[in-house]
Amino acid sequence: MSIWNTPRPIRAIFFDVDGPLLSFKDHRVPETTLMALAELKRKGVMCFLATGRPPYQLEEISIDNFEAFILFNGQLCLTRDEVFFDEFMDKGDIAVVVDQVDQGLYECLFMEKGRCYVSGHNDDVCAIEEATGQHFQEGDIHQALHNDIYQLNVFLHPGETGVVTDATEHLKLTRWSPHFVDAFPRHGGKHAAVRRMLRRYGLDADEAAAFGDGGNDLAMFGVVGTSVAMGNGNPEVKEQADFVTSDVDHDGIYSACVKLGLL
């Protein structure tokens, strides 16, 4: 098996959750991935979660082998001991989104730090629930006007998101699925959070790698020395990654770690 050359020996790896770690078939972490994570920790390679998910949607992930966590696409960063970055969305932008949902322009999932609620269920919402093995509770979205919101899942297709961006001032949108976009503060994102983690742990970008499969991973790829796209990843992610491994259900993480000379 050929070895993938990296700029410097890898000391840290950032993992997206859906697609790289969690299978879309059974919504579990494959056994070979669990083996890889345990061996990486044993060898002193620091592993980080870097996901758009909130903390209460990570029940399927054992945190035993992870050093720290990037959640809500970077709006919440924490170690095992403390929260060291915590930022919610602009309330004026939230008010715009609530109004647009009230007008029936789209459905939206509102994410607070400790819970989330969706405006309603349409085909796109149901498709994401099936793909990720979750169920979103419907709730009164007007509570978002008074509570701190860390991220939105806006259920709009490609080419439809102008309705949001044209009416808000501080939002950034990234797309993992054709069914929805993640929305969070304009200066946020996984790339900013990865840089924050690297500084905190005294790591250079060339010493870090990242695994991803969706559009919200591309910026993260740009701030590490080595990027790896999953075989089940979106075409644009594969094109921009340094390397492409096999898919999540065919030992993608384990195989890549072998090729990177880590296992």
C-alpha positions in Angstrom: 0.0 0.0 0.0 1.4 3.4 -1.0 2.2 6.0 1.7 0.8 9.5 1.4 3.4 12.1 1.9 2.6 14.9 4.3 4.3 18.3 4.9 5.4 17.3 8.4 4.6 14.4 10.8 0.9 14.6 11.8 0.3 15.4 15.5 -3.4 16.3 15.3 -6.5 15.2 13.2 -9.8 16.9 12.9 -12.8 14.7 12.1 -16.2 15.7 10.8 -18.9 13.5 12.2 -21.6 12.6 9.6 -19.9 10.7 6.7 -16.4 10.4 8.1 -17.2 8.9 11.5 -20.9 8.0 11.4 -22.2 5.6 8.8 -25.3 6.6 6.9 -26.4 3.0 6.9 -26.6 2.2 10.6 -25.7 5.6 12.1 -22.8 4.0 14.0 -19.0 4.5 14.0 -17.5 1.5 12.2 -15.4 -0.9 14.2 -12.3 -0.2 12.2 -12.7 3.5 12.8 -12.9 2.9 16.6 -9.7 0.9 16.3 -8.0 3.7 14.4 -9.0 6.3 17.0 -7.8 4.2 19.9 -4.5 3.5 18.2 -4.0 7.2 17.3 -4.5 8.2 20.9 -2.1 5.5 22.0 0.6 6.9 19.7 0.1 10.4 20.8 -1.9 11.8 17.9 -4.5 14.2 19.2 -8.0 13.7 17.7 -10.6 16.4 17.6 -14.3 16.5 16.6 -15.2 19.2 14.1 -18.9 19.1 13.4 -21.9 21.1 12.7 -23.8 19.1 15.3 -24.6 20.4 18.7 -23.5 18.5 21.8 -26.9 16.9 22.4 -26.7 15.2 19.0 -23.5 13.3 19.6 -24.9 10.3 21.6 -23.6 7.9 19.0 -20.0 9.1 19.4 -17.7 7.9 22.3 -15.5 10.8 23.4 -12.9 8.6 25.0 -10.3 9.1 22.3 -11.0 12.8 21.5 -8.9 15.7 23.0 -11.4 18.5 22.3 -14.5 19.4 20.4 -15.6 21.9 17.7 -19.4 22.1 17.7 -22.1 24.1 15.8 -19.5 24.5 13.0 -17.2 26.3 15.4 -19.6 28.4 17.5 -18.8 26.3 20.6 -15.3 25.0 21.3 -14.5 23.0 24.4 -12.0 20.7 25.9 -12.8 18.0 28.4 -12.5 20.5 31.1 -13.7 23.9 29.9 -15.5 25.9 27.2 -13.0 28.3 25.7 -15.0 29.8 22.8 -18.8 30.4 22.9 -20.7 32.7 20.5 -24.3 32.9 19.3 -25.9 34.5 16.3 -27.0 38.1 15.7 -30.5 38.5 17.1 -31.5 40.8 14.2 -30.7 38.1 11.7 -32.6 35.6 13.8 -35.6 37.9 13.7 -35.4 38.0 9.9 -35.3 34.2 9.6 -38.2 33.8 12.0 -40.3 36.2 9.9 -39.4 34.4 6.7 -40.4 31.1 8.2 -43.7 32.7 9.4 -44.2 33.7 5.8 -43.9 30.0 4.7 -40.7 30.6 2.7 -38.9 27.6 4.2 -38.6 25.3 7.2 -35.8 25.9 9.7 -34.1 24.1 12.6 -33.1 26.5 15.4 -30.2 25.3 17.6 -29.7 26.5 21.1 -26.8 25.4 23.3 -29.0 22.8 25.1 -31.8 22.0 22.7 -33.1 22.5 19.2 -36.5 22.8 17.6 -37.8 22.8 14.0 -40.5 24.9 12.5 -42.2 22.0 10.8 -41.6 18.8 8.7 -41.5 18.8 5.0 -39.7 16.3 2.6 -36.3 17.9 3.1 -36.5 17.8 6.9 -37.6 14.2 6.8 -34.8 13.3 4.4 -32.2 14.7 6.8 -33.8 13.0 9.8 -33.5 9.7 7.9 -30.0 10.3 6.6 -28.7 11.1 10.1 -30.8 8.9 12.2 -32.4 11.8 14.2 -35.8 13.2 14.9 -36.2 17.0 15.4 -39.0 18.1 17.7 -41.2 20.8 16.4 -41.5 23.9 18.6 -42.6 27.5 18.8 -39.9 29.2 16.7 -40.7 32.6 18.3 -38.8 31.6 21.4 -35.7 32.0 19.2 -36.3 35.7 19.3 -35.5 35.7 23.1 -33.0 32.9 23.4 -29.4 32.5 22.2 -29.2 30.6 18.9 -25.9 29.1 17.9 -26.7 27.8 14.4 -29.6 27.3 12.0 -30.3 24.5 9.5 -32.2 26.4 6.8 -34.0 24.0 4.5 -33.4 25.5 1.1 -32.0 23.9 -2.0 -29.0 25.1 -4.1 -29.9 28.3 -5.8 -32.6 29.3 -3.3 -30.5 30.7 -0.5 -30.6 34.3 -1.7 -33.8 34.9 0.1 -31.8 34.6 3.4 -28.5 36.2 2.4 -30.2 39.2 0.8 -32.2 40.0 3.9 -29.6 39.4 6.7 -26.3 41.2 7.6 -24.1 38.8 9.6 -24.8 35.2 8.3 -22.5 32.8 6.6 -24.1 29.8 4.8 -22.4 26.5 4.1 -23.9 23.4 2.5 -23.4 19.8 3.5 -26.5 18.5 1.8 -28.8 19.6 -1.0 -31.6 19.6 1.5 -30.4 22.5 3.7 -27.6 24.9 4.5 -26.0 25.6 7.9 -26.2 29.3 8.9 -23.9 30.8 11.5 -22.0 34.1 12.1 -20.1 35.4 9.0 -16.7 35.3 10.7 -17.3 31.8 12.1 -16.9 28.4 10.6 -14.8 25.3 11.1 -11.7 26.9 9.7 -11.7 29.6 12.4 -12.3 27.0 15.1 -9.5 24.8 13.8 -7.1 27.7 13.9 -8.2 28.4 17.5 -7.6 24.8 18.5 -4.1 24.8 16.8 -3.1 27.9 18.8 -4.4 26.5 22.0 -2.5 23.2 21.7 0.7 24.8 20.2 0.4 23.1 16.9 1.4 24.3 13.4 -1.0 23.9 10.5 1.4 21.5 8.7 1.2 19.2 11.7 -2.6 18.8 11.4 -4.9 16.8 9.1 -8.6 16.9 8.6 -11.2 14.4 7.4 -14.4 15.6 5.7 -17.1 14.9 3.2 -19.2 18.1 2.8 -19.1 21.7 1.8 -18.8 22.9 5.4 -15.5 21.0 5.5 -13.8 22.9 2.6 -12.7 25.9 4.7 -11.3 23.5 7.3 -9.2 21.8 4.6 -7.6 25.2 3.8 -6.1 25.6 7.3 -4.4 22.2 7.8 -1.4 20.7 6.2 -3.2 17.5 5.0 -6.9 17.2 3.9 -8.6 13.8 3.3 -12.0 13.5 1.6 -14.1 10.4 2.2 -15.1 8.2 -0.7 -18.7 9.1 0.1 -17.9 12.8 0.0 -19.3 15.4 -2.3 -17.5 15.8 -5.7 -16.1 19.3 -4.9 -14.7 18.0 -1.6 -12.9 15.2 -3.3 -11.5 17.7 -5.9 -10.1 20.0 -3.3 -8.7 17.4 -0.8 -5.1 16.4 -0.9 -6.1 12.7 -0.7 -9.3 10.7 -1.1 -9.9 7.5 0.9 -12.6 4.9 0.7 -16.1 5.5 2.1 -17.1 5.4 5.7 -18.5 1.8 5.4 -15.3 0.5 3.8 -12.7 1.3 6.3 -12.1 4.9 5.0 -10.6 6.3 8.2 -8.5 3.3 9.0 -7.2 2.9 5.5 -6.3 6.6 5.3 -4.4 6.5 8.6 -2.4 3.5 7.3 -1.5 5.5 4.2 -0.6 8.5 6.2 1.9 6.3 8.1 0.0 6.7 11.4 -1.0 3.0 11.9 
